[in-house]
């Protein structure tokens, strides 16, 4: 089992940036694919971005070109750099270890117009 703790959310104006962090309670080297998801009010949770153990990344069409997922295995941390934020990016953002199935508690991102 592993505990995941997200941080870095907040309130930002449209066009602004935020960097989310997901700190794991143990090494993420063996966890292979790590992901960021988000859930807006009244909507289903959706996949935002993934990164494999080898560093291959994939993004949802809605964030491609604006968001960047990365990982620092030495710090047991996965990041989500979010640029050019839009009001429709407002959601609770969660990280997940796809291998273990563990979720973090989420961090709120609110983008004002």
Steps between C-alpha positions, in 0.01 A plus 500: 500500500606862451368835618484783248471862608416772248579868550533819303139573417339838548316788341647652184377730224445374149829491312697432816707203608519252785726206577349205680711251693422142600729366771507124556572335833756271339701463182309543176769331293316170497155653455543549127212711372386793712202712401313820572120504486248774568138521601287807448174553691225281358735323259679168491866473587711526186856413411719806444853367450716192549872433521662159479805386689703569189369855474250459216214744543143521375243774537130554462421705191357777718834566672752397235747780440411677827576242770823308560533191720838406641649283770798524733569147620763620746235710676219244462297776337291549187423849373239660279599838358187679383532807277247716318232389742135533403185514714408155369815362668333561836483166682644290778822346370610153612812297441495124470740211491360293215688187610387505863170679452557751779351849481594819677247716682493763227583868474255768389581714197273795429547719194311828494401675179 
